[in-house]
Amino acid sequence: PKQFEDMNKLFAYASENFETHVTAEGNRILANKTASPWAKPYIDLGLTEGWLTPSTQNYTTPTNKREFVSMLLNATDGKYNERLEQILSNLGQSAYTQKPVTRQELAKVIYSYLSQLDLISIPYETKISDIDGLSVDTQEAITFCAQTGLMSLREKSAFLPNETVSYEEAICMVTKVQEFLNRYTSFSL
């Protein structure tokens, strides 16, 4: 509310975050241009597959648990939705806050989801430099996500567990979870 009282601020915001494109049919469309170059393929895949809708949200802003789990619900096969809805109910009210989610919180959500599908029996070999002070279950979740490539490590094998996750990073993780599920569905589910 009252974010764009000055019309010039609205125009400045639009010019910084959006651009127009002409479709093959000659129609003009407005496209969000806030995505980082590395995230664009993941966003385009989500939009193409229909589990992500075009957004006016800046892709580099923090996301929350509810938005992440909602994207997972839309991206994965419907037969897994009951497990995701169970995770949402286990999160309780914390799933409905707009508080930015951290990397360790999303690692725990991903790990919980995939463990319910019996897909976590992968040996852990990755050494992570900054998770020693965390609970054992959080360390296990982070190590699993890093080992399988569902989440990446930062410089010097650091995970940065308390760093917030941007919307584009969440989209990337959802895509990787979807690919992981597709890879293992025919073997064990």
TINUPA-860988 format. One record per residue: residue in three letters; x negated, y, z of N, C-alpha, C in turn; residue number from 0. Coordinates in pm, 1 decimal, padded with zeros to 6 digits. Each point is the difference from the previous one (the first is absolute). Layout:
<recs>
resn / nX / nY / nZ / caX / caY / caZ / cX / cY / cZ / resi
ALA / X / Y / Z / X / Y / Z / X / Y / Z / NUM;
...
</recs>
This chain:
<recs>
resn / nX / nY / nZ / caX / caY / caZ / cX / cY / cZ / resi
PRO / -00083.2 / -00119.6 / 00000.0 / 00083.2 / 00119.6 / 00000.0 / -00086.7 / 00124.7 / 00000.0 / 0;
LYS / 00040.0 / 00091.3 / -00079.4 / -00066.5 / 00130.0 / -00012.2 / -00144.8 / -00013.6 / -00045.9 / 1;
GLN / -00035.4 / -00115.4 / -00058.7 / -00136.0 / -00020.7 / -00047.7 / -00030.1 / 00089.0 / -00119.4 / 2;
PHE / 00101.4 / 00024.5 / -00083.4 / -00022.0 / 00077.6 / -00121.2 / 00086.9 / 00124.9 / -00001.2 / 3;
GLU / -00005.1 / 00076.5 / 00108.8 / 00076.4 / 00124.4 / 00002.3 / -00046.9 / 00092.8 / -00110.7 / 4;
ASP / -00128.1 / -00004.8 / -00026.1 / -00056.3 / 00081.8 / -00107.0 / -00001.6 / -00086.0 / -00127.2 / 5;
MET / 00069.3 / 00045.9 / -00102.6 / 00010.0 / -00076.2 / -00125.9 / -00137.5 / -00026.1 / -00060.7 / 6;
ASN / -00093.7 / 00089.0 / 00020.9 / -00134.8 / -00020.0 / -00053.9 / -00068.7 / -00119.7 / 00064.6 / 7;
LYS / 00028.3 / -00025.7 / 00129.1 / -00056.3 / -00117.4 / 00066.9 / 00054.7 / -00127.4 / -00063.2 / 8;
LEU / 00127.0 / 00001.6 / -00034.5 / 00061.3 / -00115.9 / -00065.2 / -00065.6 / -00026.4 / -00134.8 / 9;
PHE / -00018.6 / 00105.2 / -00078.7 / -00064.5 / -00016.6 / -00130.5 / -00145.5 / -00046.2 / 00014.8 / 10;
ALA / -00069.7 / 00053.5 / 00099.2 / -00138.7 / -00041.1 / 00023.1 / -00005.8 / -00147.4 / 00038.7 / 11;
TYR / 00091.0 / -00043.4 / 00089.3 / 00006.2 / -00139.9 / 00042.0 / 00026.2 / -00089.8 / -00121.2 / 12;
ALA / 00094.8 / 00039.5 / -00082.0 / 00035.0 / -00079.6 / -00118.0 / -00117.1 / -00010.6 / -00096.5 / 13;
SER / -00069.2 / 00109.7 / -00024.3 / -00110.3 / -00003.6 / -00096.2 / -00118.5 / -00080.5 / 00052.2 / 14;
GLU / -00018.0 / -00005.7 / 00133.2 / -00109.7 / -00077.0 / 00057.5 / 00029.8 / -00149.4 / 00004.0 / 15;
ASN / 00127.1 / -00037.1 / 00009.2 / 00035.7 / -00139.1 / 00024.4 / 00072.2 / -00071.7 / -00113.5 / 16;
PHE / 00042.7 / 00071.7 / -00102.2 / 00077.6 / -00061.8 / -00107.5 / -00047.0 / 00048.7 / -00136.3 / 17;
GLU / 00028.5 / -00081.4 / -00100.2 / -00027.5 / 00036.7 / -00138.3 / 00110.7 / -00058.1 / -00086.8 / 18;
THR / 00018.7 / 00056.4 / -00116.9 / 00103.6 / -00051.3 / -00088.8 / -00063.2 / -00088.9 / -00106.6 / 19;
HIS / 00076.1 / -00099.7 / -00040.0 / -00039.9 / -00091.7 / -00106.3 / 00115.1 / -00009.6 / -00098.5 / 20;
VAL / -00033.5 / -00032.5 / -00122.8 / 00102.1 / -00022.0 / -00101.4 / 00003.1 / -00149.2 / -00030.4 / 21;
THR / 00117.0 / -00062.3 / 00012.8 / 00014.5 / -00143.1 / -00025.8 / -00000.9 / -00025.9 / -00150.5 / 22;
ALA / -00005.3 / -00126.7 / -00037.5 / 00001.9 / -00038.4 / -00141.3 / 00128.2 / 00047.5 / -00067.7 / 23;
GLU / 00108.1 / 00011.7 / 00078.8 / 00128.3 / 00046.5 / -00054.1 / 00007.0 / 00151.9 / -00010.3 / 24;
GLY / -00104.2 / 00068.2 / 00046.8 / -00002.4 / 00145.8 / -00006.7 / 00058.3 / 00069.4 / 00123.4 / 25;
ASN / 00031.2 / -00076.0 / 00102.6 / 00052.7 / 00059.2 / 00123.2 / -00114.0 / 00047.2 / 00088.9 / 26;
ARG / 00021.5 / 00108.9 / 00069.3 / -00099.0 / 00049.8 / 00095.9 / 00032.1 / -00058.2 / 00137.2 / 27;
ILE / -00105.0 / -00049.8 / 00065.6 / 00016.9 / -00050.1 / 00135.8 / -00102.6 / 00068.1 / 00090.1 / 28;
LEU / 00034.0 / 00009.3 / 00126.8 / -00087.2 / 00058.4 / 00099.6 / -00070.9 / -00114.0 / 00072.5 / 29;
ALA / -00132.2 / 00005.8 / 00007.0 / -00077.0 / -00108.4 / 00061.6 / -00083.2 / 00051.9 / 00115.8 / 30;
ASN / -00002.9 / -00078.2 / 00106.9 / -00079.7 / 00030.0 / 00118.1 / -00146.2 / -00025.5 / -00035.5 / 31;
LYS / -00087.5 / 00096.6 / 00024.3 / -00141.3 / -00016.3 / -00035.1 / -00091.3 / 00001.5 / 00123.0 / 32;
THR / 00053.9 / -00034.2 / 00117.4 / -00079.3 / 00005.4 / 00122.7 / -00080.5 / -00125.8 / 00027.8 / 33;
ALA / 00020.7 / -00104.6 / -00076.8 / -00069.7 / -00126.8 / 00025.5 / -00148.0 / 00011.6 / -00033.1 / 34;
SER / -00080.9 / -00064.7 / 00080.9 / -00143.5 / -00009.1 / -00026.8 / -00020.5 / -00092.2 / -00120.1 / 35;
PRO / -00107.7 / 00019.6 / -00075.8 / -00022.1 / -00085.7 / -00118.5 / -00001.6 / -00149.5 / 00032.5 / 36;
TRP / -00057.3 / -00040.5 / 00112.7 / -00005.8 / -00141.5 / 00034.8 / 00139.0 / -00056.1 / 00029.6 / 37;
ALA / 00093.7 / 00085.2 / 00046.9 / 00133.2 / -00046.9 / 00040.0 / 00099.5 / -00003.0 / -00115.3 / 38;
LYS / -00026.8 / 00072.5 / -00105.4 / 00094.9 / 00013.2 / -00110.7 / 00044.9 / -00134.4 / -00057.3 / 39;
PRO / -00090.5 / -00096.4 / -00025.6 / 00046.7 / -00129.4 / -00054.1 / 00097.4 / -00072.9 / 00092.9 / 40;
TYR / -00022.0 / 00008.3 / 00131.1 / 00089.3 / -00064.7 / 00096.1 / 00136.7 / 00067.8 / 00000.2 / 41;
ILE / 00000.1 / 00131.8 / -00004.4 / 00124.8 / 00076.3 / -00002.3 / 00075.9 / -00029.3 / -00128.4 / 42;
ASP / -00071.4 / 00001.5 / -00112.3 / 00064.5 / -00029.2 / -00128.6 / 00060.2 / -00140.8 / -00001.1 / 43;
LEU / -00069.9 / -00096.8 / 00058.0 / 00051.5 / -00136.8 / 00006.9 / 00128.1 / -00003.5 / 00082.9 / 44;
GLY / -00001.5 / 00065.0 / 00115.9 / 00119.1 / 00004.6 / 00084.8 / 00118.0 / 00064.9 / -00069.4 / 45;
LEU / -00026.6 / 00107.5 / -00073.6 / 00106.9 / 00068.1 / -00074.0 / 00052.4 / -00088.1 / -00113.2 / 46;
THR / -00090.7 / -00065.6 / -00071.8 / 00038.4 / -00087.2 / -00110.7 / 00082.3 / -00118.8 / 00048.2 / 47;
GLU / -00042.2 / -00059.9 / 00112.1 / 00070.7 / -00117.0 / 00053.0 / 00127.0 / 00037.4 / 00075.4 / 48;
GLY / 00017.1 / 00126.5 / 00029.1 / 00123.1 / 00047.2 / 00061.9 / 00006.4 / -00004.6 / 00151.3 / 49;
TRP / -00106.7 / -00039.6 / 00066.7 / 00003.7 / -00001.6 / 00146.7 / -00042.9 / 00133.5 / 00059.6 / 50;
LEU / -00044.4 / 00087.9 / -00084.1 / -00036.0 / 00135.6 / 00040.3 / 00081.2 / 00094.9 / -00086.6 / 51;
THR / 00053.5 / 00103.7 / 00059.4 / 00078.1 / 00096.1 / -00077.3 / -00081.0 / 00128.1 / -00016.6 / 52;
PRO / 00021.0 / 00071.4 / -00109.0 / -00071.9 / 00126.2 / -00018.0 / 00022.9 / 00089.7 / 00122.0 / 53;
SER / -00105.3 / 00065.5 / 00042.5 / 00006.6 / 00075.8 / 00124.5 / -00052.8 / 00141.1 / -00017.3 / 54;
THR / 00056.1 / 00089.1 / 00078.4 / -00053.5 / 00135.9 / 00006.1 / -00100.4 / 00010.0 / 00114.8 / 55;
GLN / -00015.0 / -00108.1 / 00074.6 / -00093.1 / -00002.4 / 00111.8 / -00143.5 / 00003.3 / -00051.3 / 56;
ASN / -00085.2 / 00072.5 / 00069.1 / -00141.2 / 00001.6 / -00033.0 / -00056.4 / -00138.0 / 00038.0 / 57;
TYR / -00058.7 / -00068.8 / -00095.8 / -00047.3 / -00136.2 / 00022.7 / -00114.0 / -00007.8 / 00100.3 / 58;
THR / -00069.5 / 00110.2 / 00025.9 / -00113.1 / -00002.0 / 00092.4 / 00040.5 / 00030.1 / 00144.1 / 59;
THR / 00128.7 / 00026.4 / 00025.3 / 00045.4 / 00026.2 / 00136.6 / 00018.0 / -00131.2 / 00075.8 / 60;
PRO / -00008.0 / 00004.5 / 00132.5 / 00015.9 / -00123.5 / 00079.3 / 00138.0 / -00063.4 / -00018.3 / 61;
THR / 00003.7 / -00130.7 / 00016.6 / 00124.7 / -00075.0 / -00005.6 / 00030.9 / -00055.8 / 00138.4 / 62;
ASN / 00111.5 / -00071.0 / 00013.1 / 00038.2 / -00058.6 / 00129.0 / 00035.6 / -00147.7 / -00018.8 / 63;
LYS / 00019.4 / -00072.0 / 00111.5 / 00027.8 / -00144.1 / -00006.1 / 00127.3 / -00030.9 / -00077.5 / 64;
ARG / 00102.0 / 00076.4 / 00025.7 / 00128.0 / -00027.9 / -00065.5 / -00013.0 / 00010.4 / -00152.4 / 65;
GLU / -00066.9 / 00103.1 / -00046.6 / -00017.7 / 00016.8 / -00143.8 / -00080.6 / -00115.8 / -00057.9 / 66;
PHE / -00103.6 / -00043.5 / 00072.2 / -00082.7 / -00111.0 / -00046.2 / 00081.2 / -00129.3 / -00008.4 / 67;
VAL / 00072.1 / -00033.8 / 00107.2 / 00078.1 / -00123.9 / 00000.7 / 00112.2 / 00007.4 / -00103.1 / 68;
SER / 00058.5 / 00116.7 / -00020.1 / 00103.4 / 00015.9 / -00103.2 / -00057.1 / -00026.5 / -00138.9 / 69;
MET / -00121.4 / 00049.7 / -00025.1 / -00063.2 / -00028.5 / -00129.3 / -00026.5 / -00149.6 / -00014.5 / 70;
LEU / -00046.2 / -00065.0 / 00108.3 / -00022.2 / -00144.8 / -00004.7 / 00129.9 / -00074.2 / -00029.5 / 71;
LEU / 00108.5 / 00041.9 / 00063.5 / 00131.5 / -00062.6 / -00024.7 / 00037.1 / 00009.9 / -00147.5 / 72;
ASN / -00024.5 / 00115.5 / -00059.7 / 00034.3 / 00020.6 / -00140.6 / -00094.4 / -00072.5 / -00094.6 / 73;
ALA / -00125.7 / -00017.2 / 00040.8 / -00101.6 / -00054.5 / -00090.8 / -00006.7 / -00151.8 / -00000.7 / 74;
THR / 00039.1 / -00062.9 / 00109.7 / -00017.9 / -00145.1 / 00009.0 / 00129.8 / -00072.9 / -00030.5 / 75;
ASP / -00013.5 / -00127.0 / -00026.1 / 00113.6 / -00086.0 / -00031.8 / 00102.4 / 00005.1 / 00112.9 / 76;
GLY / 00125.7 / 00007.7 / -00035.5 / 00108.4 / 00010.4 / 00097.9 / 00003.5 / -00111.1 / 00102.8 / 77;
LYS / -00054.5 / -00116.9 / -00034.6 / 00002.9 / -00110.7 / 00095.9 / -00089.4 / 00025.8 / 00121.1 / 78;
TYR / -00086.9 / 00100.7 / -00007.0 / -00086.3 / 00034.4 / 00113.1 / 00056.4 / 00115.5 / 00083.2 / 79;
ASN / 00109.2 / 00060.1 / -00045.3 / 00052.9 / 00119.4 / 00066.5 / 00039.4 / -00024.7 / 00144.9 / 80;
GLU / 00049.5 / -00119.1 / 00030.2 / 00040.0 / -00029.2 / 00137.8 / -00118.5 / 00015.9 / 00095.2 / 81;
ARG / -00116.9 / -00043.1 / -00044.8 / -00119.6 / 00012.2 / 00084.9 / -00040.3 / 00145.7 / 00017.8 / 82;
LEU / 00011.3 / 00078.3 / -00106.5 / -00032.8 / 00142.7 / 00011.1 / 00100.3 / 00072.1 / 00089.2 / 83;
GLU / 00125.9 / -00036.7 / -00011.4 / 00101.3 / 00060.9 / 00085.9 / -00023.1 / -00038.4 / 00145.4 / 84;
GLN / -00051.3 / -00120.2 / 00023.7 / -00035.5 / -00041.7 / 00135.7 / -00113.7 / 00085.7 / 00053.8 / 85;
ILE / -00097.5 / 00029.3 / -00084.5 / -00110.5 / 00087.1 / 00040.8 / 00053.5 / 00138.0 / 00035.1 / 86;
LEU / 00090.8 / 00050.5 / -00082.0 / 00060.1 / 00130.4 / 00029.4 / 00070.2 / -00001.9 / 00135.3 / 87;
SER / 00073.5 / -00106.6 / 00028.0 / 00070.1 / -00005.1 / 00128.3 / -00098.8 / -00015.9 / 00115.7 / 88;
ASN / -00110.8 / -00072.2 / -00021.6 / -00101.9 / -00013.4 / 00104.3 / -00071.3 / 00132.1 / 00027.4 / 89;
LEU / -00010.5 / 00083.6 / -00102.1 / -00062.9 / 00130.0 / 00019.1 / 00089.5 / 00091.8 / 00083.1 / 90;
GLY / 00127.8 / -00031.6 / 00004.0 / 00093.4 / 00080.4 / 00078.4 / 00007.4 / 00143.2 / -00049.4 / 91;
GLN / 00013.0 / 00091.8 / 00092.7 / 00013.6 / 00141.0 / -00035.7 / -00125.3 / 00056.0 / -00066.6 / 92;
SER / -00116.3 / -00060.6 / 00024.1 / -00123.2 / 00052.7 / -00060.0 / 00002.8 / -00006.9 / -00152.4 / 93;
ALA / 00082.4 / -00088.6 / -00054.4 / 00009.8 / -00011.4 / -00145.6 / 00077.2 / 00116.6 / -00060.9 / 94;
TYR / 00075.7 / 00070.0 / 00082.5 / 00085.1 / 00106.1 / -00053.2 / -00051.9 / 00140.1 / 00029.0 / 95;
THR / -00117.0 / 00007.5 / 00060.9 / -00057.6 / 00131.9 / 00023.5 / -00069.6 / 00046.9 / -00126.9 / 96;
GLN / -00015.3 / 00127.2 / -00012.2 / -00068.5 / 00056.7 / -00115.4 / -00149.4 / 00017.5 / 00028.6 / 97;
LYS / -00044.6 / -00056.1 / 00111.3 / -00139.9 / 00011.0 / 00040.0 / -00089.4 / -00068.7 / -00104.4 / 98;
PRO / -00108.3 / 00064.9 / -00039.9 / -00091.0 / -00064.8 / -00095.7 / -00052.1 / -00132.4 / 00055.1 / 99;
VAL / -00008.4 / -00097.6 / -00085.8 / -00045.3 / -00133.4 / 00039.5 / -00151.0 / -00009.5 / -00019.5 / 100;
THR / -00064.7 / -00077.0 / 00087.9 / -00144.7 / -00016.5 / -00010.5 / -00032.6 / -00128.7 / -00075.4 / 101;
ARG / -00125.7 / -00011.5 / -00036.9 / -00045.4 / -00118.3 / -00072.7 / 00015.3 / -00126.4 / 00084.6 / 102;
GLN / -00030.1 / 00007.9 / 00129.7 / 00013.3 / -00119.6 / 00083.0 / 00145.8 / -00040.4 / 00015.2 / 103;
GLU / 00091.9 / 00096.4 / 00005.8 / 00142.4 / -00033.3 / 00010.3 / 00048.4 / -00071.7 / -00125.7 / 104;
LEU / -00044.0 / 00046.8 / -00116.9 / 00041.9 / -00066.7 / -00124.2 / -00065.9 / -00136.2 / -00014.6 / 105;
ALA / -00123.3 / -00012.4 / 00045.8 / -00065.6 / -00131.5 / -00004.1 / 00080.8 / -00099.8 / 00082.0 / 106;
LYS / 00050.6 / 00042.6 / 00115.8 / 00080.3 / -00089.1 / 00084.4 / 00132.8 / -00035.5 / -00066.0 / 107;
VAL / 00062.1 / 00094.3 / -00069.7 / 00125.8 / -00027.6 / -00070.9 / -00024.9 / -00102.2 / -00111.4 / 108;
ILE / -00103.5 / 00023.9 / -00080.0 / -00032.2 / -00091.2 / -00110.6 / -00032.2 / -00139.4 / 00054.2 / 109;
TYR / -00082.5 / -00005.3 / 00103.3 / -00040.2 / -00127.9 / 00058.1 / 00120.6 / -00074.2 / 00057.2 / 110;
SER / 00085.8 / 00070.1 / 00069.4 / 00120.9 / -00061.6 / 00056.5 / 00087.1 / -00057.8 / -00110.3 / 111;
TYR / 00018.4 / 00076.2 / -00105.2 / 00083.1 / -00044.2 / -00113.0 / -00058.4 / -00124.7 / -00066.2 / 112;
LEU / -00127.3 / 00005.2 / -00034.6 / -00060.7 / -00112.4 / -00070.7 / -00018.0 / -00121.8 / 00090.5 / 113;
SER / -00015.1 / 00021.0 / 00131.7 / -00010.5 / -00114.5 / 00090.1 / 00133.8 / -00073.3 / 00009.6 / 114;
GLN / 00110.7 / 00073.1 / -00011.1 / 00131.3 / -00064.5 / -00000.7 / 00019.3 / -00086.6 / -00124.7 / 115;
LEU / -00075.5 / 00030.1 / -00102.8 / 00006.6 / -00077.8 / -00124.5 / -00110.7 / -00105.0 / -00007.0 / 116;
ASP / -00071.6 / -00019.4 / 00111.2 / -00111.6 / -00096.2 / 00008.1 / -00108.2 / 00026.8 / -00104.5 / 117;
LEU / -00033.8 / 00126.4 / -00018.4 / -00100.9 / 00035.3 / -00099.3 / -00123.4 / 00065.2 / 00061.9 / 118;
ILE / -00030.9 / -00032.3 / 00124.4 / -00114.2 / 00066.0 / 00063.2 / -00112.7 / -00095.1 / 00035.6 / 119;
SER / -00001.3 / -00117.9 / -00053.9 / -00102.4 / -00097.8 / 00034.7 / -00126.7 / 00017.0 / -00083.7 / 120;
ILE / -00043.7 / 00122.8 / -00012.9 / -00121.5 / 00029.3 / -00075.7 / -00111.7 / 00027.3 / 00100.6 / 121;
PRO / -00118.6 / -00061.8 / -00017.5 / -00107.7 / 00021.0 / 00097.0 / -00047.2 / 00146.6 / -00000.2 / 122;
TYR / -00036.3 / 00047.6 / 00118.9 / -00044.8 / 00139.1 / 00014.3 / -00151.4 / 00007.3 / -00000.9 / 123;
GLU / -00055.0 / 00067.9 / -00097.0 / -00145.1 / 00016.3 / -00010.2 / -00039.7 / 00146.7 / 00003.0 / 124;
THR / 00094.5 / 00088.5 / -00013.2 / -00028.9 / 00141.8 / -00008.0 / -00035.6 / 00054.9 / 00137.4 / 125;
LYS / -00108.4 / 00073.1 / 00006.3 / -00041.2 / 00067.0 / 00123.9 / 00042.1 / 00146.6 / -00011.5 / 126;
ILE / 00075.6 / 00044.3 / 00098.0 / 00051.3 / 00136.9 / -00000.9 / -00058.9 / 00072.2 / 00120.2 / 127;
SER / -00058.0 / 00116.4 / -00025.5 / -00080.4 / 00067.3 / 00101.8 / 00077.2 / 00074.5 / 00108.3 / 128;
ASP / 00126.1 / 00032.4 / -00020.3 / 00065.9 / 00091.3 / 00094.6 / 00129.9 / -00052.4 / 00061.1 / 129;
ILE / 00010.6 / -00131.8 / 00017.7 / 00124.8 / -00052.6 / 00056.6 / -00019.6 / -00074.4 / 00131.8 / 130;
ASP / -00119.7 / 00001.4 / 00055.1 / -00028.2 / -00076.4 / 00122.0 / 00088.2 / 00038.8 / 00118.1 / 131;
GLY / 00038.6 / 00125.2 / 00013.2 / 00080.4 / 00044.3 / 00113.3 / 00148.9 / -00027.8 / -00012.8 / 132;
LEU / 00042.0 / -00058.0 / -00111.1 / 00142.2 / -00026.5 / -00024.0 / 00038.7 / -00137.2 / 00054.2 / 133;
SER / 00129.6 / -00022.4 / 00015.0 / 00047.0 / -00129.7 / 00048.1 / -00039.0 / -00110.2 / -00098.8 / 134;
VAL / -00006.0 / -00121.9 / 00048.6 / -00039.9 / -00114.2 / -00082.5 / 00095.2 / -00018.2 / -00118.2 / 135;
ASP / 00132.5 / 00013.6 / 00023.7 / 00095.0 / -00018.4 / -00110.8 / -00013.8 / 00110.2 / -00104.3 / 136;
THR / -00031.5 / 00121.7 / 00043.4 / -00021.2 / 00108.8 / -00096.0 / -00128.0 / -00024.5 / -00080.0 / 137;
GLN / -00105.3 / -00045.3 / 00067.2 / -00125.3 / -00032.2 / -00070.1 / 00022.7 / -00109.6 / -00103.7 / 138;
GLU / 00078.5 / -00100.3 / 00037.6 / 00030.2 / -00110.7 / -00091.0 / 00076.5 / 00050.0 / -00123.0 / 139;
ALA / 00098.1 / 00086.8 / 00023.2 / 00079.7 / 00055.0 / -00110.2 / -00086.9 / 00084.1 / -00092.8 / 140;
ILE / -00082.8 / 00085.2 / 00056.2 / -00087.5 / 00086.5 / -00080.7 / -00099.2 / -00083.5 / -00079.0 / 141;
THR / -00060.9 / -00098.7 / 00066.0 / -00097.9 / -00085.1 / -00067.7 / 00065.0 / -00075.8 / -00115.7 / 142;
PHE / 00119.5 / -00053.5 / 00023.1 / 00072.0 / -00070.1 / -00106.1 / 00025.1 / 00093.8 / -00118.6 / 143;
CYS / 00051.7 / 00118.5 / 00026.9 / 00033.2 / 00094.3 / -00108.0 / -00124.6 / 00044.1 / -00076.7 / 144;
ALA / -00111.1 / 00017.7 / 00070.5 / -00125.1 / 00038.9 / -00066.3 / -00057.0 / -00116.8 / -00080.0 / 145;
GLN / 00001.0 / -00119.1 / 00059.0 / -00055.3 / -00119.1 / -00065.7 / 00074.5 / -00033.1 / -00129.4 / 146;
THR / 00131.2 / 00014.9 / 00001.4 / 00079.9 / -00037.0 / -00116.7 / 00010.0 / 00112.9 / -00103.4 / 147;
GLY / -00051.0 / 00117.8 / 00035.0 / 00005.5 / 00112.4 / -00094.1 / 00131.9 / 00075.4 / 00003.3 / 148;
LEU / 00086.5 / -00031.6 / 00097.2 / 00127.5 / 00070.9 / 00010.9 / -00021.4 / 00142.7 / 00049.3 / 149;
MET / -00105.3 / 00019.0 / 00077.2 / -00040.0 / 00133.4 / 00046.4 / -00151.5 / 00007.7 / -00015.2 / 150;
SER / -00049.6 / 00118.9 / -00029.2 / -00143.0 / 00013.6 / -00025.0 / -00073.2 / 00056.9 / 00120.7 / 151;
LEU / -00128.6 / -00031.6 / 00005.7 / -00086.6 / 00058.3 / 00101.8 / -00051.5 / 00133.2 / -00052.1 / 152;
ARG / -00038.3 / 00085.3 / 00090.9 / -00058.6 / 00129.0 / -00035.9 / -00152.1 / -00016.3 / 00000.6 / 153;
GLU / -00071.5 / 00110.5 / 00004.9 / -00146.3 / -00006.0 / -00001.0 / -00054.3 / -00077.7 / 00119.0 / 154;
LYS / -00112.2 / -00066.0 / -00020.1 / -00072.6 / -00072.6 / 00104.1 / 00087.1 / -00102.9 / 00071.9 / 155;
SER / 00081.2 / -00072.1 / -00073.6 / 00087.0 / -00106.0 / 00052.8 / 00095.1 / 00047.9 / 00109.3 / 156;
ALA / 00037.6 / 00126.0 / -00004.6 / 00094.4 / 00055.4 / 00097.7 / 00141.7 / -00010.4 / -00054.8 / 157;
PHE / 00093.8 / -00029.2 / 00087.4 / 00141.0 / -00008.7 / -00039.0 / 00074.1 / 00130.1 / 00027.2 / 158;
LEU / -00045.2 / 00076.3 / 00098.3 / 00066.2 / 00123.4 / 00044.9 / 00145.1 / -00029.8 / 00038.7 / 159;
PRO / 00019.0 / -00081.0 / 00104.5 / 00133.5 / -00047.3 / 00035.7 / 00099.5 / 00109.3 / 00037.5 / 160;
ASN / -00046.5 / 00113.3 / 00047.3 / 00091.8 / 00106.5 / 00042.2 / 00025.2 / 00104.8 / -00107.8 / 161;
GLU / -00057.6 / -00019.0 / -00117.5 / 00023.4 / 00092.1 / -00111.2 / 00141.7 / -00021.4 / -00053.6 / 162;
THR / 00070.1 / 00109.6 / -00029.0 / 00135.3 / -00014.9 / -00053.3 / -00006.0 / -00046.7 / -00145.4 / 163;
VAL / 00108.4 / -00060.4 / -00043.2 / 00009.7 / -00056.6 / -00135.1 / 00084.6 / 00093.8 / -00085.3 / 164;
SER / -00051.2 / 00036.6 / -00116.1 / 00074.9 / 00086.5 / -00090.5 / 00104.7 / -00081.6 / -00076.4 / 165;
TYR / 00093.6 / 00069.6 / -00057.3 / 00105.0 / -00062.9 / -00079.8 / -00062.1 / -00081.1 / -00113.2 / 166;
GLU / -00101.1 / 00054.9 / -00068.1 / -00062.0 / -00072.3 / -00111.4 / -00077.2 / -00122.1 / 00049.0 / 167;
GLU / -00062.2 / 00007.0 / 00117.9 / -00067.4 / -00117.6 / 00055.1 / 00101.8 / -00108.8 / 00033.9 / 168;
ALA / 00115.5 / 00040.2 / 00054.6 / 00105.2 / -00096.5 / 00031.5 / 00050.0 / -00068.4 / -00126.5 / 169;
ILE / 00017.4 / 00076.0 / -00107.1 / 00043.2 / -00056.9 / -00128.2 / -00102.8 / -00102.4 / -00048.6 / 170;
CYS / -00126.9 / 00034.1 / 00012.1 / -00107.2 / -00091.5 / -00039.4 / 00007.5 / -00128.8 / 00081.2 / 171;
MET / 00020.9 / 00011.6 / 00131.6 / 00008.0 / -00119.1 / 00086.0 / 00120.8 / -00085.3 / -00034.9 / 172;
VAL / 00112.2 / 00063.1 / -00027.7 / 00120.3 / -00075.7 / -00038.1 / -00027.8 / -00078.3 / -00128.0 / 173;
THR / -00064.6 / 00063.0 / -00095.6 / -00034.2 / -00067.7 / -00125.7 / -00090.4 / -00120.2 / 00026.8 / 174;
LYS / -00097.2 / 00017.6 / 00087.2 / -00091.6 / -00110.6 / 00031.1 / 00070.2 / -00113.0 / 00074.3 / 175;
VAL / 00091.7 / 00032.9 / 00090.6 / 00076.6 / -00104.4 / 00069.2 / 00086.5 / -00075.3 / -00100.5 / 176;
GLN / 00061.3 / 00073.9 / -00091.3 / 00083.6 / -00061.3 / -00103.3 / -00083.9 / -00095.9 / -00085.1 / 177;
GLU / -00118.7 / 00042.6 / -00041.5 / -00088.7 / -00086.1 / -00078.8 / -00043.5 / -00122.6 / 00081.1 / 178;
PHE / -00030.0 / 00019.9 / 00127.5 / -00038.7 / -00109.3 / 00088.9 / 00111.4 / -00102.8 / 00009.4 / 179;
LEU / 00122.1 / 00047.0 / 00020.6 / 00115.4 / -00091.2 / 00007.4 / 00019.6 / -00075.0 / -00131.0 / 180;
ASN / -00011.4 / 00070.7 / -00111.0 / 00016.7 / -00064.5 / -00130.9 / -00105.6 / -00107.0 / -00022.0 / 181;
ARG / -00120.1 / 00023.7 / 00048.3 / -00110.3 / -00094.7 / -00016.6 / 00025.4 / -00127.9 / 00078.9 / 182;
TYR / 00057.5 / 00011.8 / 00119.7 / 00015.2 / -00115.0 / 00088.5 / 00139.7 / -00059.3 / 00003.3 / 183;
THR / 00097.6 / 00064.3 / -00061.2 / 00135.9 / -00049.6 / 00005.3 / 00013.1 / -00141.1 / -00054.1 / 184;
SER / -00062.7 / -00027.5 / -00110.9 / 00016.0 / -00131.7 / -00060.5 / -00070.7 / -00111.0 / 00078.4 / 185;
PHE / -00095.4 / 00036.8 / 00086.4 / -00074.4 / -00101.5 / 00075.0 / 00066.2 / -00038.8 / 00131.1 / 186;
SER / 00049.0 / 00099.9 / 00076.3 / 00040.6 / -00036.1 / 00135.4 / 00137.5 / 00048.0 / 00042.1 / 187;
LEU / 00069.8 / 00076.1 / -00081.6 / 00130.0 / 00050.5 / 00044.1 / 00115.0 / -00072.3 / -00064.7 / 188;
</recs>
